[in-house]
Amino acid sequence: PPPVVISPVISSLSPNHGAIGDMVTITGTGFGTVGTMTFGGVALVASTWSDTAITFVVPIGTGRDAVTVTSSDGTVSNTIMFRYAHVK
C-alpha cells in the first residue's frame, strides 16, 4: 500500500497578534523535523522547529496575513491568521 501522508495541522499561534520582532509560537501536529513556513507569502525563518511546535520572529514586510507550514515531504497545512501591529 502507498505510504500514509499526514498533513501538518496548525492549531494555534501564541500570541496571535503582535509587531515586527515579536517571537511567535505555532502549535499543532505533523510539522515533521524540518520544513518551510510562510507569512502572507513571505518566507519565515524558524528559531526552533519540532513536530508539534515552531517558533519564529515576525519579519519586516508582513501584515494581517495567513501563516502556513509546509512539511519536508511537501504537504501543506491549514492557514491561521496573524494580526500585525505596526507599533509595539
N, C-alpha and C positions, 0 to 999 in steps of 0.2 A: 504493500500500500504506500501511497505518497506520504511524505512526512507531514506532520500536523504543523501548521503555521499559526502562531499565536500573535495577533496584532497587539502592539502596545496600547494601553488604555490610560489616559490621564484622568485622575480622579479629582485633583485639586492643585491650586497654586497657593503658596503661602509666602508673603502676602499676595493677594490677587490685585493689588494696585500699588503704585509707587512711582519712583522717579529714576532718572539715569543714575547709575552707580549702586542702586539697591540690590541686595542679594535676594534671590527668589528661589524657593524650593518647589520642584514639580514632584508630586507623589502619584503613584499609580502602580501598574503591573506590566510585565512583559517588555521592559525597556532594553533588556539584554545588558551586556557589559560595555558596549560601545555603540555609537550611532551618531545621528545628527539631529539638530533642533532648529526650528525657525521661529521667528517672532515677527509676524507681518511680512514674511518673505525675507527678512534679514537673518542670515546665519548667526547662530549663537555659539559661544564657546563655553563648554561646561567647565565649572570649577570642580565638581565631583559628579560621578556617574555610577549608579548601581542599577540592578534590575527593577527596584521599586522607588528610587529617589534620584533626582538630578538637581544640582544647584547651578545657577548662572547669575551673572551680573547684568542688569538691564542696560543695554547698549545705547549709544547715541543713534539718532535716526529712526527711532521707533515711536509708535503712537498707541492708540487704543486698538490693539491688534490681537490676532489669534496666535497662540503658541501651539506648535505641532512637534511631535517626536517621531523620528524615523529610526527604526532599529537597524542593526547591521545587516539583516537579511532583506532590507528594503520595504518592510511593511510599515505602514503609516498609521499613526494614532488618530483618535478623535482630536478635535481642537478645543481649546478653552481660552476664553478672553482674558486679557490682562489690561487693566485700566492704567493708563500712563498719566502722570502729572509732570508738567514742565519744571515746577519748583518743588524742592523737598520741603 
